[in-house]
Amino acid sequence: MSEILRPPKSLLRATGRAIADFSMIHHGDRLLLGLSGGKDSLSLLHLLRHFQRHAPIEFHLGAVTVDPQIEGFDPSGLKPYLAELEVPYFYETHPLAALAAEHMVRDSFCAFCSRMKRGIMYRVAREHGYNVLVLGQHLDDLAESFLMSAFRGGRLKTMKAHYLIDAGDLRVIRPLVYARERQTAAFAREAGLPVVPDSCPACFSMPTEREHSKALLAAEEKRNPGLFKNLSSAIRPLMEEGLEAALTACPRTDGRRARA
């Protein structure tokens, strides 16, 4: 294995605690990381490589990138980087913008693109024998989703930390659910990670509801520095939804799982 880049202790602690709290990684798991080329997924790549070397269990790690063929977004530079890291890598290219224009009904482009990408990643995982899909959303993402769901949908909902998909054959984990966006941003910058600019130009080209929620949270955090700690506690039951079903699908070996 190529040289392991060590992430900062604070980010390792946050990620390791989430992996342990939600029993995310078990002995023998085959993890497929959804790698967009943004700061979060690239940071998570190096966190998982660190745990792969130091955890008291064995697990396999691969990565997949879905290139949506959107003008201004070119993640192809990730190919030599993943080759250098010696991480198995799958690169899928699909005209998602064209498909959205043809098939999208009463939906945002972001939602349509996300759903399509997820389906492609599921297929790649199945074709290559991976049983766990790893996604890079962090605590800021979960807090924003919680606000949007409550304000716009009238529901208490956010992203789940660890769950089994409806088909019952793949688990999905989000090891960064305790980490802050500023932590991954600082690590990516200081480590010189090859972040792909504008990992979703179609979304960044116009203000979104998520950006509005982000601004609300940033303003409130200035008044209340403990905001995200409190939100993490408040949304913990929502993050745990689906966990019991996911754990029934974990490998039945000796019960070992990753710990920080």
C-alpha angles and dihedrals in degrees: 000000000000121000114299117233107220114224119214117282094244091057092043090052094049093048095042091050092052092048090051098041093052097033090235105161125043134182110284096017118148107215124200113193119210100227114193094168092246124129094262100053092041090051090049090051090060094042090055092047088053092050090044089062099039107031117102090239137063122244134160123236130203133157137218131197123195111205106204093195093239119159111255095025120095116163094168090107087074091072097077091039093057090043089055090050090049092231116147105250135195120193117196123184121194132163095242094160091056091045091051092053089052103040110019113117124178091339138108119251089240092055092045093047093047092051092048093047091050091054091050092050091049089054093049091048091052095045093052100038102255117149100188129054113203120207128191106222113137136200093278089056092049092048091050091049090050092054094046092049093049097041100039106022102032091231136116100233142130139158117302122240097216127002145150116246119239093258088060097225104093135049123212122210134184108198094179096064091115095040125094125231091237089060095056090042092053093047093048091049097045094043093046093234113185096250113187108233115243097003087196110025092171089062097040092053092077137026112269136197088251091056089052091052090047090054092049092052093046092052092048093047089059088060095037114032090186093058099111093043088055093045091050089056093044096052096039093102089052091050090052095057110122094014096118092054090047092053092054087061096051118115112279100224121115095322093252118151136177119280131185 
